[in-house]
Amino acid sequence: MAGIVVVGSQWGDEGKGKITNFLAQDADVIVRYQGGDNAGHTIVFNNQKFELRSVPSGIFDINKLAVIGNGTVLNPKSLLEELAYLRSRGVETTNLKISDRAQVLFSYHKLFDILQETAKKENKIGTTGNGIGPAYADKMARTGIRMCDLLDYEVLEQRIKTVVANKNELLTKIYNHAPLDADALLEEYYAYGQQLAPYVTDTAYLVDEAFKANKRVLFEGAQGVMLDIDHGTYPYVTSSNPIAGGVTTGVGIGPNKVTEVVGVAKAYTSRVGEGPFPTELVNEIGDHIREVGHEYGVVTHRPRRIGWFDSVVMRHSARVAGITKLAVNCIDVLTGIEVLKIATAYELDGKEIKYYPASFKDLERVTPIYEELPGWNEDITNIKRREDLPINAQNYLKRIEALIGVEIATFSVGPDRQQTNVLQDVWTGEQL
């Protein structure tokens, strides 16, 4: 039995999809445990590039189960579009399973997301406007609608009419907006439920049965640790728990099922949206990294903010997510930069600190303390072994390991799966 969690250890967009797809080669079940369709990941499979939003990476192998767990918020309309997109490109999708307990993201969630964000004006969070926050808010308020409800017309009718009555009070009296049509929503979403019904089941039971059969289970989430609702840069965070602990509630398993946690990181840092970013580079180096690394959102196409590698962030992530192995991506993007910097600590009010402050006010005042390392100019995109990297690139990776206290299991020198180099088999622990 083995259960591996892949987590983003920065602000998301670290290349989790590629690492998940890589590890999925040796997995039997691949499970998405949180998040929604607001964040995507790009996967290169059989020399084709696919952009996924909700469907787990395991969808590309019909012999593996691809599971969407109960911790997600599921937009049935966009999921059906994604499945049609995959089928149009020759990908079989009958191996997908959807939790009957997953929350349904409705069109009104997207509407409220935009209205609420607009009302915040200069205090906006920088959401994608895809309704993720309002959907999770309804879940916690116990007014959400689940996938199992979409399959029963009478239950769905009662739930929608109750919810819409409340939503229309807010829309008409607070936002001066036209009311929702409950009947139209009922017919639309019941139709979605009928189309998705063959995929819907008790996925917690399926995953538990897989463990009992000594199968290998891989868990993937969206975003990254620094966007975690509890441990990220609150309030500039997502509305769920991307940390490895989110697997237990987001899938319905005990923590004893997790054997390894792989933290995915870029060799630098990026983030999308508002919020603190101590090592941000608003200069030519930042622009250079953005263009070389194609740092634009998969779903939103927004340019990502770029910064130096931040070991303070990474130590925080390693601690709260229980990271046991690192997967470092995009090392090749740093080629040609003469001097590289790594933040080893922060200065706050004249004192050196090595932890990540909770207070947004404190984060506005911190100054990164940098360590400089010499860069390299050699082309490394075809490198297969760590010892074949330029000595300066080797030293850069060694310093990352030393500062975080976690060893590197894989490093990538390009976007393709073939450019991901494995130092240790995460499933078996064997050094390669």
HELIX and SHEET records of a PDB file:
HELIX    1   1 LYS A   16  ALA A   24  1                                   9    
HELIX    2   2 SER A   57  PHE A   60  5                                   4    
HELIX    3   3 PRO A   76  SER A   88  1                                  13    
HELIX    4   4 SER A  107  LYS A  120  1                                  14    
HELIX    5   5 LYS A  121  ASN A  123  5                                   3    
HELIX    6   6 ILE A  132  MET A  140  1                                   9    
HELIX    7   7 MET A  147  LEU A  150  1                                   4    
HELIX    8   8 TYR A  153  LYS A  173  1                                  21    
HELIX    9   9 ALA A  182  LEU A  196  1                                  15    
HELIX   10  10 ALA A  197  TYR A  199  5                                   3    
HELIX   11  11 THR A  203  LYS A  212  1                                  10    
HELIX   12  12 VAL A  225  LEU A  227  5                                   3    
HELIX   13  13 GLY A  246  VAL A  247  1                                   2    
HELIX   14  14 THR A  248  GLY A  252  3                                   5    
HELIX   15  15 PRO A  255  LYS A  257  5                                   3    
HELIX   16  16 GLU A  284  VAL A  292  1                                   9    
HELIX   17  17 SER A  311  ALA A  321  1                                  11    
HELIX   18  18 ILE A  331  LEU A  334  5                                   4    
HELIX   19  19 PHE A  360  ARG A  365  1                                   6    
HELIX   20  20 ARG A  386  ASP A  388  5                                   3    
HELIX   21  21 ILE A  391  ILE A  404  1                                  14    
HELIX   22  22 ARG A  417  GLN A  419  5                                   3    
SHEET    1   A10 VAL A 200  THR A 201  0                                        
SHEET    2   A10 LEU A  96  SER A  99  1                                        
SHEET    3   A10 LEU A  65  ILE A  68  1                                        
SHEET    4   A10 VAL A  29  ARG A  32  1                                        
SHEET    5   A10 ARG A 216  GLU A 220  1                                        
SHEET    6   A10 ALA A   2  GLY A   8  1                                        
SHEET    7   A10 GLU A 260  LYS A 266  1                                        
SHEET    8   A10 LYS A 325  ASN A 329  1                                        
SHEET    9   A10 ILE A 408  SER A 412  1                                        
SHEET   10   A10 THR A 420  VAL A 422 -1                                        
SHEET    1   B 2 HIS A  41  PHE A  45  0                                        
SHEET    2   B 2 GLN A  48  LEU A  52 -1                                        
SHEET    1   C 2 VAL A  73  LEU A  74  0                                        
SHEET    2   C 2 GLN A 103  VAL A 104  1                                        
SHEET    1   D 2 THR A 269  ARG A 271  0                                        
SHEET    2   D 2 ARG A 305  GLY A 307 -1                                        
SHEET    1   E 3 PHE A 309  ASP A 310  0                                        
SHEET    2   E 3 VAL A 339  LEU A 348  1                                        
SHEET    3   E 3 LYS A 351  ILE A 353 -1                                        
SHEET    1   F 3 PHE A 309  ASP A 310  0                                        
SHEET    2   F 3 VAL A 339  LEU A 348  1                                        
SHEET    3   F 3 THR A 367  PRO A 374 -1                                        
END                                                                             
